Amino acid sequence: MVIIPYGGVNEIGGNKILIIDKKNSVKVFLDFGKSFTLARKYYEFPLVYPESIEELISLGAVPDIPSLFTNFYELRKRGLEFKLSTEPPPPVDAIFVSHAHLDHYGYISLLNRRIPIYMGSCAKKIIETNIKFIHAIRSPEVFYDGLKIHSFRTGDVIEVKKDFVIKPIHMDHSVPGAYGFIIETSAGSIAYTGDFRWHGPQSYLTDDFVRGAKKEDVRVLIMEGTHIHYSEPIPEEDVRRRIAEVISGANDLVIADFSRVDYDRFVTFYEVAKKTGRKLVIDPRRFALMSVISEDPGIRFRVEMNDESIVILDKGKKRLSRGEKEVLSSIPDDRKVRLEEIREHGEEFIYTVFIGGIKDIKELKPKGGSIYILSSSEPVDEERELSFERLINWLEEFGVAMYHIHSSGHANPLDLKRIVEEIDPEIVIPIHCERPKLLKRFINGNRKWTLPPDNGAPIEIK
Ligand SMILES: [Zn+2]
């Protein structure tokens, strides 16, 4: 068996792990994500973006494997129509996506349409909802037409070929519908964690994964180690309590910055909004995402999206995406709110933005005395530090002070150690980790560690 990580080596995200079972002649990818580290090096969305798949191959953003990608662009150049039957025979049997974060699924858009893609049913709904909100830009990164996405749930067993079986088991992470995989191959079982945490509100999901892995006599564990060197593992109840304390003391607008797919954090802000008598302002995209997630049967706490404490931002834009049109036409006018109203009556609202929302802040022009709650990770690299600095500059301009209240979606060091000890594999391969050496030295134990030297370097398992 050969394992080739084409991304996620010494970096956070961009996972694309090719598993080759030579005896069973099977090839599958675990995740097919976008590397933000690499994308930031060359691109500046939405001004500079990838213009062809060849460009991404030459930069090393995606693997150079013949027929792996769609021939849509080639056909378009020649004025021919794209049909499934015109796609070449694919070089891999399937793609398994662990969860709906772009650094794990971002490049499925480029793939040969004959390759089946598997993901959790909630992840599928999240991705399909997101696609409706993408404004047309001419980049292959956002071309999703014709993809063949199959969904699974915990307990399903997917037989890729006889003697090559994948069992998805749910994991707790900062997006619902996250999974790890147990893969039975001719060279023994592999367990792949995807991204996970053990301190979250649904830690029992992670317990289930570990229990499932223990039954299988795992030979190889491919694990994430995002927070081996820096951890913020406070429980979600503490996040809620601290946010409630801050908002109770505030007498003007509160701006809340958190991921659009972090349902647990949405529940937290929703509950605090109800408790403090404020209305939670969300944009149409967040409304659509939270609606499909809250209807998923696997969800722990169902938010009633018609609750009057949730209002939808209507900027009165002329050009709307398909998703924005759908949401705004289905919502009664008394549940929509305009920016002017939020500015004038700040004390009545919690206004949600995401990832440094500088554009939103500039449009809103909040009054001095407003509060900005950063409820996602602190900037971890130079580039994000610069945009963080810009955000602080704008907040200074408007007289807005910031609080950082957050609990991470990634496991803390002792939980990373615990998962290795409980699953007890022969070989560990760290991925999605900037400091694999630290992970190895911290956990140690009598097992073999394989620190992948570089993206695309094969690891032979005999
Ligand atoms: Zn993730």
Boltz pocket constraint, residues with backbone or C-beta under 6 A from the ligand:
constraints:
  - pocket:
      binder: B
      contacts: [[A, 99], [A, 101], [A, 173], [A, 195]]
      max_distance: 6.0
